[in-house]
Amino acid sequence: MTSGHVTPSPRRDRVFMAYAVVLLSCAMQCRRALCKQWLHLFGRKSVAPSAHLHTLPMLSKPQQRRRQFHWTTGYRSRDVEFTHVQYNVQRLGFAAITTEDMAFFNDLLPGCVVTDPDILEASNVDWLRTMRGCSQLLLRPQTTEEVSQILRYCNSRNLAVNPQGGNTGLVGGSVPVFDEIIISTVQMDNIISFNSNSGVLTCQAGCILENLNNYLEEQDFIMPLDLGSKGSCHIGGNVATNAGGLRLLRYGSLRGTVLGLEVVLADGTILNCLTSLRKDNTGYDLKQLFIGAEGTLGIITAVSVLCPRKPAAVNVALLGCDSFEKILDIFKESKGMLGEILSAFEFLDYSCREVVCEHLKLQNPLQETPFYILIETSGSNDVHDQEKLNNFLEKVMTSGLVTDGTMATEENKIKALWALRERITEALVCDGFVYKYDISLPLEKFYEIVIDMRNRLGVRAKRVVGYGHLGDGNLHLNIVSPAFDQQLLDSIEPYLYEWIAQHYGSISAEHGLGFKKKNCIYFSKPKEAVDLMQQMKAILDPKGILNPYKTLPSFTWSSH
């Protein structure tokens, strides 16, 4: 079976029309809910857990809240050109769905087999509205056993599948390229157990991150990660993409906080490594294979994660700074003076502040300055923490590192300051066509690439912005143009990736490779490493049915 080769080609006029629609709807309705078809994704009520989870009785469903992540009511999937047409992708030799296949799925999942094109719209298109598949079938299993039976059948029939959580990904990893069967985890949203002694939460993969955090806060705990898409993203998708987010500086990555996984392999085998132990040194740590694999090696159905205690005291400071060099000095001071209570160190440049205030009408409490820093502290003693933070702020202000600043201790004011950082992505979508790059670089080179791209692109780019998690070296470089421009893209890539490789960075810090960046992996990984990844893929998924066309460069699978 020969892989489809991806070669960029100019988009058609429909792409320009799509972004005109996006711009208009974003400007008018940036925070309104998705069209009512999306609500159909909730479907069937809860049933009993699978046999594989009977040893861990279901505790509860977290309080159900779903915030639509940057969708607008003007969106229509038919305005987005098919991915395989845009990128000239050749379909692999997978089987097509037959009436016999449909009969099997209807028997297995009564009421949870979706074929209505209006409902399928939201699952076929990514939230950036740049990629569109043509799947005609959406399955919504509720148990691990159901996922196992689906994959066992699809593997025997050579039917390709596309695992999907909240569909908030940015690199096309969560939507089909052709007619892959979409397996949604939206109904797998039960909390299995929570141990308040150890702080270990075990839950199904479809639990929404914000719902989990709300549930844990009632137990005086929190999730170890926090994302702008928390109101829609699923914990299984977070793990499958090794999502980073705003709390990584304090609590580390999911590779450390995820203690165990339950995964269904391509042939339907259920791999139960759902341990809650922090120390288990028996053999290979198999869960690490699936963290960050983007659903290409198996479908995650349940997760156990170590959760920290909810901080008793949280403080946020927003600071203005007139040079990036001073930001680095402030970061060094923060690590020394704030130490164990430092939980976030985020930065954004003036263009980011400008776009959130322009499109989302957020208020900037500081005077205009080239850079802004958002610092969060969290600890157990409010008096102690505020004393440390006040001493730190006094030093950076009196030394001339900071030009202006404000501090918040009340929840509503903290949320208002965080919104200036968290809603940048949303505001940029309202600004035009966004070329998004999620990269990591040594801190001394962190902002150089933003300046370099501004100089390189000049007036051809409407806006070039830099923001991100300076505390862990993760930069979000976003470039905006009024509409898609192939010549502009050619000026960005591969120059950007070559620049990153030259400075020993990574082309993907936390978003993954998905479809859009899979062939760029060699800028960050040697050929020997990629060859080994492909061998692992061939062993675990010899027919290549799991999320094809994603994560790894095109290569040939053995046909069985």
Disulfide bonds with the S-S distance in Angstrom:
Cys30-Cys430 2.36
